[in-house]
Amino acid sequence: MSGQIRRAVSLFEGYISVSEKRNDKTNTAIGLGNVATQQLILGSLNLAERNLRRKIKLCRKKVVDDELFQEAVGHQALGRVLSYRGAWHEAEQELLKSQKIFDGMGTVETNLGSGNWAYRSLHRLVIW
């Protein structure tokens, strides 16, 4: 948040490395999502996409605490990255996956999933 994004990426990568060494899948998944967000800001879309796909894969293996929520967040962020890359159809599919998971969870998560509607609206405006 201090504007030192490149340093943040470095720190998140260290965090991921430590989490992997500790076999802490939950914090690895969270770290992957955090580093991908920073990579998105830097314009490193391929790296952000790769890290988000790793996060989603970990969540699907059911080795992450709160895996449904983390998976939904991963799909949402991946949909955003894919939109910026111009992969419109795949972006829409990822946002729909995220929305479906959030809708099935509950009130708080449904409110968090409302970001999907914003991203989907922006997505539609761009491809229109």
C-alpha positions in Angstrom: 0.0 0.0 0.0 3.1 2.3 0.2 3.6 2.3 -3.6 6.5 -0.1 -3.5 4.9 -2.8 -5.5 8.1 -4.4 -6.8 9.3 -4.8 -3.2 6.0 -6.2 -2.2 6.2 -8.9 -4.9 9.6 -9.9 -3.6 8.2 -10.2 0.0 5.2 -12.2 -1.2 7.5 -14.5 -3.1 9.5 -15.1 0.1 6.3 -15.7 2.0 5.2 -18.3 -0.6 8.6 -20.0 -0.4 8.5 -20.2 3.4 4.8 -21.5 3.3 5.8 -24.2 0.7 8.7 -25.3 2.8 6.4 -25.6 5.8 3.9 -27.5 3.6 1.3 -24.8 4.6 -1.0 -25.0 1.6 -3.5 -22.4 3.0 -0.9 -19.7 3.3 0.7 -20.7 0.0 -2.6 -20.2 -1.7 -3.2 -16.9 0.0 0.3 -15.7 -0.9 -0.2 -16.7 -4.5 -3.3 -14.6 -4.7 -1.6 -11.7 -3.0 1.5 -11.8 -5.3 -0.8 -12.1 -8.4 -2.6 -8.9 -7.4 0.6 -7.0 -7.2 1.8 -8.6 -10.5 -1.5 -7.4 -12.1 -0.7 -3.9 -11.0 2.8 -4.1 -12.5 1.4 -5.5 -15.8 3.0 -8.9 -15.4 -0.2 -10.6 -16.6 1.3 -13.9 -17.5 2.9 -14.3 -14.0 -0.3 -13.2 -12.3 -2.3 -15.8 -14.4 0.1 -18.6 -13.6 0.0 -17.8 -9.8 -3.8 -17.6 -9.8 -4.1 -20.9 -11.6 -1.7 -22.5 -9.0 -3.9 -21.0 -6.2 -7.1 -22.4 -7.7 -5.4 -25.8 -8.2 -4.4 -25.9 -4.5 -8.0 -25.0 -3.4 -9.5 -27.8 -5.6 -7.3 -30.4 -3.9 -9.1 -29.6 -0.7 -5.9 -29.0 1.2 -6.6 -25.3 1.9 -8.6 -24.0 4.8 -11.8 -22.3 3.6 -11.0 -23.7 0.2 -14.3 -22.7 -1.4 -13.9 -19.0 -0.5 -10.2 -19.0 -1.6 -11.1 -20.8 -4.9 -13.9 -18.2 -5.6 -11.5 -15.3 -4.9 -8.9 -17.0 -7.2 -11.5 -17.4 -10.1 -12.6 -13.8 -9.6 -9.0 -12.5 -9.8 -8.2 -14.8 -12.8 -11.3 -13.5 -14.6 -10.0 -10.0 -14.1 -6.5 -10.8 -15.4 -7.9 -12.6 -18.4 -10.1 -9.6 -19.2 -7.0 -7.4 -19.3 -5.3 -9.9 -21.6 -8.2 -9.8 -24.0 -9.3 -13.5 -23.3 -12.9 -12.4 -23.1 -14.7 -15.8 -23.2 -12.3 -17.4 -20.7 -12.6 -14.3 -18.4 -16.4 -14.6 -18.4 -16.2 -18.3 -17.6 -13.9 -17.6 -14.6 -16.1 -14.8 -13.3 -19.2 -17.1 -13.6 -17.3 -19.9 -11.7 -16.6 -17.4 -8.9 -20.1 -16.1 -8.8 -21.5 -19.7 -8.6 -19.3 -20.5 -5.6 -20.1 -17.2 -3.8 -23.8 -17.7 -4.4 -23.7 -21.1 -2.9 -22.0 -20.0 0.3 -23.9 -17.4 2.3 -24.7 -13.8 3.0 -21.2 -12.5 3.7 -19.6 -14.3 0.8 -22.4 -13.3 -1.5 -21.7 -9.7 -0.6 -18.0 -10.3 -1.4 -19.0 -11.9 -4.6 -20.8 -8.7 -5.7 -17.4 -7.7 -7.0 -18.0 -10.2 -9.8 -20.9 -8.2 -11.0 -18.7 -5.1 -11.2 -16.0 -7.0 -13.1 -18.5 -8.6 -15.4 -20.0 -5.2 -16.1 -16.6 -3.7 -17.0 -15.9 -6.8 -19.0 -19.1 -6.3 -21.1 -18.3 -2.6 -21.6 -14.9 -3.3 -22.9 -15.9 -6.0 -25.4 -19.0 -4.1 -26.5 
